[in-house]
Amino acid sequence: MVALVVILFPPLLIAFLLVMERVEEPLRRPASPREVAAFVGTATPGEVETLHNSGVGRAMGRWRQRRRVKRARSPLV
């Protein structure tokens, strides 16, 4: 049993680190001026409140998530 843990732990740790890298990448990406302009033009009151309370990074993340969901729901033309 211990041998199994010793053999499986490193690959599982590496897999976890790779997944976390993909999760963190959008959070580290700075907002472009075009994205900020689009955010200011289309932000909901909740997103503006997030901007006020938590800063640009979290507000842009929330806005990007809303746009991603909206794009996924719209039919392909």
ABEGO torsion letter per residue (X at the ends): XAAAAAAAAAAAAAAAAAAAAAAAAAAABBBBAAAAAAAAAABBAAAAAAAAAAEAAAAAAAAAAAAAAAAAABBBX
